[in-house]
């Protein structure tokens, strides 16, 4: 399959679960085949260790197999909803077994766990912090300095007011955004308010967007990805300055001539 030109710069994470165990939904999310204007599917699959290692491993294998069939460049994001530190060794060992691209540590587990994960997993696996709504954000910069990425699951106003995105990027930490779409969980079309909320937040500079329950347990996983795809494309238009891009190209051209 020839590599196609992407129409979206942002990457989309979709959480795998009972809904994506449906082979048709999984394939559609990967190949982005709902409509002709949707040309970029899921880039990263989020797997939950807390779902059980056997189930999670099977989902990894299915996702990788379907992606390879279609020559799609995709990655695995390993996460857990269990903060039980007694399972830490099993969690680390599972990461060593499946070799994900991304490995998440909850902020509640502490900075030392991020450092430990980086030491154990090596340079091939990126280790990041998961920042939830009830987490203290006053010391986030210390976590940014020791993380490859940060999954941000907090209110959009707080993201803007605390300059979350820029502070992360200033510390070479890739900010990722959790998009919440409760209407899709009910099988309804997403609301204008949800579109505005997600789009406005993405304009802050997020380049990676995640869906959790919408794809893992929602009735329409592939449609959820399509909705995020459309919102991301529109938000990117507002982040890119076409005039400045043109000026840069002209200056680059004359620079080469000289």
N, C-alpha and C positions, 0 to 999 in steps of 0.2 A: 504494500500500500504506500503510495507516495505521500510524503510529509506535506500536510496542507498548511497554508498560512493562517495563523491564528487571528481571530477577529477581536479577541479579548486578551488584555495583558494580565489581568488578575487571575489568580489560581483559585479553584473552588475545592473545598474539602466536603465530602459527603460521608456521614457516619453510616456504617453498615450495620444491619440488624435484621429482625424478622421480615420487615417489608422488602429489603433488598435480597433476601434469600430467594425471592421470586426471580428466576433466571431472566425473564423478559425485562423486568424493571432494571436489573443490574446491567444488562447489555445496553439498554436504552440510555442509561446514565453515562456509560462509557463512550458510546458512539455518537451520542447527541442526536438521536434520530427522530425526535418528535415533529420537528418542523424544519423546513429548508433554511430558515434564517438562523437556526440554532446550530452552530458549527463546531463549538468547543464543548466537550463534555466534562465529566469529573476529572480533576487532575490528581487528587489525593484521596485515598480511602482511609477514614478513621476507624480503627478497630479498638474495641474495648476489652481489655484483659479481664475486667470484672464480669464480663458475660460468660466467662469460663474459657480456659485455655484451648480445649478441644474445639469448641464452637468458633472461637476467634481464629484459630489456625486454619480451619476449613474455609472461613470467609476470606482470609488472606490468599489462600490457594486459588479459590474461585475467581477472585478479583484479578489476580496476577495472570491466570490462565486466559480469561476473557480479554484482558488488556493486550496480552502478547499476541493473541489471534488477530487483533486489529491493528497491530503495530502502534499502539497508543503509549505515549510516555507518561506513565503514572507512578505514584509512590504510595507507600504505606505510612500511616501516622498512628503510632501506638499510644493509647491513653487508658485510663482507668477511672471509674467513679468511686473507687474504694480508697479511702485515705489510711486504711489499716497498715501501719508500718511493719507489722509482722509478716506481711506478704511481699515486702520489698525485694527480698532475694529472689522469690519466684518471678516477680515482675521483671527484674533485671535479666534473669536467665531466659525468660520468654523472648525478650528483645534480642538477646544474643542468638536465639534460635531462628527467629523469623527475619532478622535484619531489616527493620523499618528504616525509612529515611528520617522520620521524626519520632522523638520519644518525649512524653510529657510528664512533668512533675508538678503536682499541685503546690501552690504557694504555701498552703497550710502545712505541708510536709517539711518546709524549711529549706533554707539556702544550702545547708550541708548535704541534702539529698541530691540537689542539682549538681553540686561539685562531685559527689560520689558517683553519680550516673555518668558524668563526662569522663571520669577517670576509668570507669569499668567498661564503657561502651566504645571508647576510641573516637577517632576523627570522622569515621564513615557515617556515624549516626548523630544527627543534630539533637541536642537536648534543650528543652524549653520549659518555661514556667506557665502554668495555667492560673490566671487571675480571675477569681470569681467575685460575684456581686458583693458578698459580705467580707471580702478581704481588705486588710489595711493597705492603702496604696502609698502611704507616706515614705516607705522605704523601697519602693519599686526599682529605683535606679541601681541598687546593689544587686538585685536579681537580674536586671538587664545586662549588667556588666559580666555576669557569669552564665548567661543563657544565649543560645543561638536564636531563639525566637520566643515570643510571648503571646499566648492565646488570651485575648481580652474578652471577658464575659460580663462587662459592667455597663452601666447606663451611658447612653450616648452623650448626655450633657456632661457627665463626669469625664468622659474621654476628651471632649473639647476643652472643658474648663481646666483640666490638669495637664493639657498638652501631652497626652499619653503617647500618641504616635511619634511625634518628633523626638521626644525624650528617648524612646526605644531606639529609633534609627540613629540618634546621636551616639548611642552605645553599641552600634553594630548588632542590634537585636531586632529581628524581623517581627513587626507587630502583625498579629492575625486577629480577625474580627469574627465574633459569633453573631450571626444574623438570626433573629428570632421571628418566626412567622406563624403565630398561633392559629390564624385562619386556615392555613393549609392543613393543620392537624385535624381540623373539622371537615376537611374535604371541600372547603370553599375557595373561591378565588381570593388571592391576597388583597388586602385593603389598601387604599391610597395612603393611609397613615403609615402602614408598614413600609410601603415603597419609599415614601419620603424619609422615614426614619433611617432605613438602611442606606439609601442613596446619599443622604446628607452626611452620615458617618463615614462612608467610603470616600467621600470627597476630602476627608482629613488626610488621606494618603495610604490607607490600607491596600495591600496588594494580594492578600490572601483572605478568603472569606469561608466560614465554616457553617455547615448545617448539622444539627444534632438529631433531635427527635423527628424532625420533618422527613428525613430520609430513612432513619432506622425503624421508626414505628408508624409514621404517617401513612395515609392511604395512597398518596401519589408521590413516591420518592423522585422519579424522573422529572415530573412536572415541577417539583420544588427546585430542582437544580436549574431547570430552564428559567424559572422566575428570577433566581439569583443571577444567572447569566445575563439576562436582559437588564436588570438593575445595575450590574457591574459595568456593562458596556456604556450605559447612559452616564454613569458617574465618571467614567474615565474621560468622556468627552469634555466634561467640565473641568477636569484636572489638567488637560492638555491645552496648551496655547498654540493654535495653528500658526498665528502670525510669527511668534517667536521661533517656532520650528522652521518656518520658511527663511527667516533671517539667519538662523544658524546654518542652514544648508547653503545659502548664498555666500556667507562668510567663509564656510569651509571650502566651497568651490574656488573662490578667489585666493584663498590661502594656498591651495594646491597649485594654482596657476603661477603664483609668485615663487 
